[in-house]
Amino acid sequence: MEVRVELSIATSRQDEVLTLSVVGDVDLATGQQLEREITQALSAADPGSVVVDLSGVGFLDSSGISVLVKGRRLADGRGVQYRVTGASGTIRQVLDITGVWGHLSGQTG
């Protein structure tokens, strides 16, 4: 039996903010898809800010965390604001434990 892994990423823009709303699991099987979407968003015509909304994410592993951090580094290199939002429950705990939540969300403490 083949297991099909799906990740849905909806893109919306309001003023200068480009939001990627992610739904599904972000792991080794789907991380490249998210990485492509983040890279495209950062390459889009002068986005003032890119927001990655994880409200619909049910699972996030180390490869998914790596994609989010890579997005942050790419954004910093291009002078684009980048923020991860919507992480709650286990997803938020994983980001807190790994020490990247403050860096990704812009929140400290």
C-alpha positions in Angstrom: 0.0 0.0 0.0 1.4 3.4 -1.0 1.1 6.2 1.4 0.5 9.5 -0.2 1.9 12.5 1.6 0.3 15.8 0.8 1.1 19.4 1.7 -1.0 22.3 0.7 0.4 25.8 0.5 -1.9 28.7 -0.3 -0.4 32.1 -1.1 -2.1 35.4 -0.5 -0.9 39.0 -0.6 -2.2 41.9 1.4 -0.4 45.2 0.7 3.3 44.4 1.0 2.8 41.1 3.0 2.9 37.8 1.2 1.5 35.0 3.3 2.1 31.3 2.8 -0.6 29.3 4.6 0.7 25.7 5.1 -1.6 22.8 5.7 -0.3 19.2 6.3 2.9 17.6 7.5 6.2 19.3 6.9 8.9 16.5 6.9 11.5 15.0 4.6 8.9 14.0 2.0 7.3 17.5 1.8 10.0 19.9 2.9 11.3 20.5 -0.7 7.9 21.7 -1.7 7.8 24.2 1.2 11.3 25.3 0.4 10.4 26.0 -3.2 7.3 28.0 -2.2 9.3 30.1 0.3 12.1 30.8 -2.3 9.5 31.8 -4.8 7.8 34.1 -2.3 11.1 35.8 -1.5 11.9 36.1 -5.2 8.5 37.7 -6.0 8.3 41.3 -7.0 9.5 43.2 -4.1 7.7 41.6 -1.2 8.0 43.8 1.8 7.4 40.8 4.1 6.9 37.1 3.9 4.9 35.3 6.5 4.8 31.5 6.8 1.6 30.5 8.7 1.9 27.1 10.3 -1.7 27.1 11.7 -2.6 24.1 9.6 0.5 22.0 10.2 0.0 18.8 12.1 3.6 17.6 12.1 7.0 19.2 11.8 10.3 17.3 11.8 13.9 18.5 11.8 14.0 18.7 8.0 11.0 21.0 8.2 12.7 23.2 10.8 15.7 23.3 8.5 13.6 24.6 5.7 12.1 27.4 7.9 15.5 28.4 9.1 16.9 28.4 5.6 14.0 30.6 4.5 15.0 33.1 7.3 18.6 33.2 6.2 17.6 33.7 2.6 15.2 36.5 3.6 17.9 38.2 5.7 20.3 38.0 2.7 17.7 39.7 0.5 16.7 42.3 3.0 13.1 40.9 3.2 11.2 40.7 6.5 10.4 37.0 7.3 8.2 35.7 10.1 6.8 32.3 11.0 3.3 32.4 12.7 0.6 30.1 13.8 2.7 27.5 15.5 0.9 25.9 18.4 0.8 22.7 20.5 3.5 20.2 19.6 4.7 22.3 16.7 5.4 25.2 18.9 7.0 23.0 21.6 9.4 21.6 19.0 10.3 25.0 17.8 10.8 26.2 21.4 12.9 23.2 22.4 15.2 23.5 19.4 15.7 27.2 20.2 14.5 28.6 16.8 11.1 30.0 17.7 12.3 33.4 18.7 14.5 33.7 15.6 11.7 32.6 13.3 8.8 34.4 14.9 10.5 37.6 15.9 9.3 37.0 19.5 11.6 36.6 22.4 11.1 35.3 25.9 
